[in-house]
Amino acid sequence: QVQVVESGGGLVQPGGSLRLSCAVSGIIFDSFRMGWYRQAPGKQRELVAQITSGGSITYADSVKGRFTASRDNAKNTVLLQMNSLKPEDTAVYYCNAYSLGFGRNYWGQGTQVTVSS
């Protein structure tokens, strides 16, 4: 059974930091592209960052220089370090595991991040 479980969300003041973690089980982790997405109320889900199986990382323009994504293939985990948070970063953050070769796409349940004073 595949499990994708996010943790680390919460309430933080503008300018603060949070670190999200995504633990994955039930897949050949290092064969999957991992991604962080977010969805704010009334908006579409958008890509925040993604890390290919080879370790290449891309970021949304809105988070470049503030967020850092990483993966640990030995621990089947993905991290998202978020610094200099802004109110517009408020959203539910989702972890995604995608493999074209296996034809699989998995989502976590999401974790709420609220940036407010």
Secondary structure, 3 states (H helix, E strand, C coil): CCEEEEECCEEECCCCCEEEEEEEECCCHHHCEEEEEEECCCCCCEEEEEECCCCCEEECCCCCCCEEEEEECCCCEEEEEECCCCHHHCEEEEEEEEECCCCEEEECCCEEEEECC
